[in-house]
Each structure stands twice: as structure tokens, then as C-alpha cells.
């Protein structure tokens, strides 16, 4: 089990960065090199970049996908969920409801 430590300037920053780390963990994505922290270099610890909040509201849902489709998008790297949303949005725009 890996232990990670995050220090930030405010409580809001702390929780925002924690959510980003949790998303990476949920995706089994590697922690970016600049975000890695060890106890040996606490004095020189890099501050993770602030990731801006999404500008669009998103709702959480559960969606069943064939394994090959899910594997394809996950293999494309971080943000694979957004790429699925982009494909769905393109289809939606190409097939407007009347």
C-alpha cells in the first residue's frame, strides 16, 4: 500500500487536490511524476498543480459498456471518460431530437 501526503494553502485546495488523486486512483492511473512525494524530501516537496474545476456541470451515472469499448477508452490515458462524453455529444449533435 502506498502512502501519499498533500500539503496545500487552503482547505479548499486540499480537498480539490485530494479529489484529483482519488480520480487517478479510481482509474488505476499513475500519479504524475511532479506529484510524487516521499518522506525523504519533505522540505523540497513539490506542490501539485491546481487543476481547474470543470466548467460544465456533470452528473454521475452508471453505464454498462462492452469490455472492448471500455478497454479502448481506458487505454487512451487519463480523461478517458471525457473522451466517451465527447463521442456521445458528437452523436447527439449529429442526431438531434425533434
C-alpha positions as CSV (number, residue, x, y, z in Angstrom):
1,X,0.0,0.0,0.0
2,X,1.3,3.4,-1.0
3,X,1.0,6.4,1.4
4,X,0.7,9.9,0.0
5,X,0.9,13.2,1.6
6,X,-0.5,16.5,0.3
7,X,0.1,20.0,1.7
8,X,-1.9,23.0,0.3
9,X,-2.5,26.5,1.2
10,X,-6.2,26.2,2.0
11,X,-8.8,23.6,2.9
12,X,-10.5,24.1,-0.5
13,X,-7.2,23.4,-2.2
14,X,-6.6,20.4,0.0
15,X,-9.9,18.8,-0.9
16,X,-9.7,19.7,-4.6
17,X,-6.3,18.0,-5.0
18,X,-7.5,15.1,-2.9
19,X,-10.4,14.6,-5.4
20,X,-7.9,14.6,-8.3
21,X,-5.7,12.0,-6.6
22,X,-8.8,9.9,-5.9
23,X,-9.9,10.1,-9.6
24,X,-6.4,8.9,-10.6
25,X,-6.6,6.0,-8.1
26,X,-10.1,5.0,-9.3
27,X,-8.8,4.9,-12.9
28,X,-5.7,3.0,-11.8
29,X,-3.7,5.8,-13.5
30,X,-0.2,6.6,-12.4
31,X,0.4,9.6,-10.2
32,X,2.2,12.2,-12.3
33,X,5.9,12.5,-11.6
34,X,5.6,16.0,-10.3
35,X,3.0,14.9,-7.8
36,X,5.0,12.1,-6.2
37,X,6.1,12.7,-2.7
38,X,8.4,10.8,-0.4
39,X,9.2,11.4,3.2
40,X,12.9,11.9,2.4
41,X,12.3,15.1,0.5
42,X,9.5,16.8,2.6
43,X,11.4,20.1,2.7
44,X,11.6,20.1,-1.1
45,X,8.1,18.7,-1.7
46,X,6.6,19.9,-5.0
47,X,3.2,21.4,-4.8
48,X,0.8,19.6,-7.2
49,X,-0.6,21.9,-9.9
50,X,-4.0,23.2,-9.3
51,X,-6.4,21.5,-11.7
52,X,-9.2,23.8,-12.7
53,X,-12.7,22.6,-11.9
54,X,-14.8,21.6,-14.9
55,X,-16.7,24.5,-16.4
56,X,-19.7,22.3,-17.2
57,X,-21.8,20.5,-14.7
58,X,-21.6,16.8,-14.8
59,X,-24.0,14.2,-13.3
60,X,-22.7,10.8,-12.1
61,X,-24.3,7.8,-13.6
62,X,-23.7,4.1,-14.2
63,X,-23.3,2.9,-17.8
64,X,-22.7,-0.7,-19.0
65,X,-20.3,-0.9,-21.9
66,X,-18.9,-3.8,-23.8
67,X,-15.4,-4.6,-22.4
68,X,-13.6,-3.9,-25.6
69,X,-15.0,-0.4,-25.8
70,X,-14.2,0.3,-22.1
71,X,-10.6,-1.1,-22.6
72,X,-10.2,1.1,-25.8
73,X,-11.0,4.3,-24.0
74,X,-9.1,3.5,-20.8
75,X,-6.0,2.7,-22.9
76,X,-6.2,6.2,-24.3
77,X,-5.0,7.5,-21.0
78,X,-6.3,9.9,-18.4
79,X,-9.5,11.8,-19.2
80,X,-10.9,8.7,-21.0
81,X,-14.4,9.4,-19.5
82,X,-14.3,12.9,-21.1
83,X,-13.5,11.3,-24.5
84,X,-16.5,9.0,-24.1
85,X,-18.6,12.1,-23.4
86,X,-17.2,13.8,-26.5
87,X,-18.2,10.8,-28.7
88,X,-21.7,10.8,-27.2
89,X,-22.0,14.6,-27.6
90,X,-20.9,14.3,-31.3
91,X,-23.5,11.6,-31.9
92,X,-26.2,13.7,-30.1
93,X,-25.4,16.7,-32.2
94,X,-25.5,14.6,-35.4
95,X,-28.9,13.1,-34.4
96,X,-30.9,16.0,-32.9
97,X,-34.3,15.1,-31.4
98,X,-37.2,16.8,-33.0
